Amino acid sequence: MSEAREQILARIRSALGDVPSDEQPGDVAAPREYRRGVAMEPSTLVPRFEERLRDYGAGCDRTLSSDLADAVIGVCAELGLRSLVIPPDVPAGWRPDGVALREDHGLSTAELDEVDGVLSGCAVAIAETGTLVLDGRGASGRRAITLVPDHHICVVTVDQVVAIVPEGIARVAPSVLEHRSPITFVSGPSATSDIELNRVEGVHGPRHLHVLIVSDEAEPTDD
């Protein structure tokens, strides 16, 4: 055991020295004085979300639910994608024609590396931080399929967009507490910088992220 680790564990033991042995985490209420939610109209939430996505270098388009498959085809054509892996629960209306689709039933890392991209949904999206939250269930898909392929196309419905992080956490809490699902936060394409601040994309996940924001009705236009 390293000396640093031993020091950290010793501090934890010291801090817990006065805690009764039979005390459970829920026995002591923790103060929750931070903001739990923000009242924002959808007309404000979605533009904020789009702004943050573009700040991170992600692509972003709005589309009607009836036009979603065509929108996916357009993104694939723009990025040169010929094959996509999809979670088994991706709806039929999302699935584009003319693109080879592979449902994920436990595909290996090598098999995932052979496809051009992934098409998935999400559990919730956070406007203030431009973050997609995937819970490993349903249309979010298994975590590996959104980390290995080089391109990620993510579908977000307008009712999934919340204002701030605590609201997003509340949305995925059942997945964690009831299903023990792993939660993945995606804020833009994967990127890192070296000591000289040279930005490198695609090191820890997809190099390109494109978000399709879906609504059932067309956006109102000014006359």
N, C-alpha and C positions, 0 to 999 in steps of 0.2 A: 504493500500500500504506500502511495506517495505521501510525502510529508504534508503537502498542501491539502490533500484529501482528508488526512487525519485531522488537520486543524479545523476544516470545515465541519466534519462530523462531531468533533469535540464541542464546537460552538453550538451546534444544534442540540446536543445532549444537555449542555448547560442551560440553554434557553428553555428546554422542556423540563428542567429539574423540578419545578414546583407544580407540574400538571399531575393531577391524581391518575393513578394507573387505570382506573375504570372509566375515565372521561372519554366521551365520544366526540368527534368533530362537530356534530350537530348540537351538542349540549351548550355551546357558547355562541351567542349570536355575534356575527361579524358586522361591523358598521358598513353600510352600503350607501354612502353619501354622494357617490358619483351620479351623473345623469344616467337614467335607465332608458329614456326615450326622448324623442324630439318630435313635436308636431309639425310636419311638413307635408304640403300637398304633393300628390304624385307629379303634378306639372313642374314642381321644383326638384323633387327627388331624382327623377330620371336624367334631366340635364346635368345635375351635379355629378351623378354617377358617370355619365358620358365624359364629362370634363376630366374627371380623375383618371379614367381609363386612358384617355389620350395623353395625359401628362406622363403616364407610365410607358407610353409607346405601344399600347395595344390598339388594334383596329376595332371599330365599333360601328354598327349599323342598326337602324330600327326596321322592323318589318311586321306585317300582319301575320297572324297565325296561319291563315290560309295560304300565304306566300312563303312560308318558312322553308320548305324543301327547295324552292327556287333560289332563295337567298343563300342557302348552304351551297348549292351548285355554283352560284356566283363567286362565293368566297374560295371554293376549291379551284375554280378556273383562275382566279386572281393569284392564288398562291401556288398553282401548279400541282395540286393534290389529286392523285389518281386513286388512292385507297384510304379508307378510314376505319379505325376500330371504334365500335360503339358498345355501350352497355346493353345487355339484353332487353332492358326495360325502356329503351328509347322508343317513343311513339312512332307509329308508321308514318304520320304526317311530317316528321322531321327528316325522314330518310330520303336522300336525293337519288335520282336516277343518274345513270352514267358514271357513278363512282363505286368502286369495289368496296363493299362493306363487310367487315368481319366482326361478328358478335363475340364479346369476351366471355368465354366460359373457362377461365383459368389459363389464358394465353401466357406463354413463357416470355421472359424478357427478350429473348432473341426473336421470338415471333412478333412482339410488339415493336421491336426495332425495325422490322421489315415494312411496316405500314407508314404512310406519309404523315398521317395525323390522327387526331381523335375528335369525335363529336360527342359532346356530353351536355347534360344540364347541370344545375347546381341546386343547393338547398336554400340558399339565400344570397343576396348581394347587398353590399354596404356602400351607400352613396358617398359618405364623407371620406372614405378611404379608397374608393374604387376597387373594393375587394370582392372576389367570388369566394363563397364558402361551400365546399363540397363535403358531404357527409358519408361518402362511400356506399350509399344506398340508392336504389331506384335509378333515375337518369343521371345521377352524379357518377355512378360507376365505381369500380374498384380503383383505389388510389393509384396503383401502378400504371393504369392505362392513360392517366392524365399527366404522368411524369416522364414516360419513356419516349413517346413519339415527338417529333420536332415541331409539330403544329397542333394547336388546341383551338377548336371552335366550340364555344360555350353558348348555350341558349339560356337566356334569362327572361322570364315573364315579368311584366311591370309590377305585378302584385308581390313579387319576390324581393323587390328593392326596398330596403329600410334605410333609415337615416344614419344611425351610428352603431358602433361595435356592440354595445350591450344588447341592443335589439337583435342583432345578428346572432349573438351567443344564445339568447333566449329561444330563438327559432330552432337552433340545432340541439338544444339541451336534451329533448327526448331521445334523439339518436344516440347521444352519449350515455345518458343514464339508463335507458331501457334496452338499447341494443349494443352498447359498448363499441359504437362505430368510431373509426378514426376520422378526425376532422382535418381538412386541408384548406388553408387560406391561400388564395392566389391573388396577388396584386401585380398585375402586368406580366409580361414575359419574364422567364427566368433570366437573371443577370447578376453579375458580380464584377468587382473591380480589383485589380492588383494593387500593389503598393504605390505604383505610379499613377493610379486612378484611371488606368485604361479599362474601359468597359468591355466586358465579354458576355455575350448572351448565349443561352442554351446550355449552361454548365450543369445546373441542377434540375432542369426541367425543360419544357418546350421553349424554343427560341422565338416563336411567334404565337401571339394570343389574339383571337378575333372573337368579339362578343356580339351576339345577335339579340337585341332587345325586342321582345315580342309582345304585341297587344292584340286585342280582338277587334279594335275599332281604329280607323284611320285618325291620325292627329288632326285637330282642327286647324284650318288655315285662315289667314286674314284675307278679306276681300280687297 
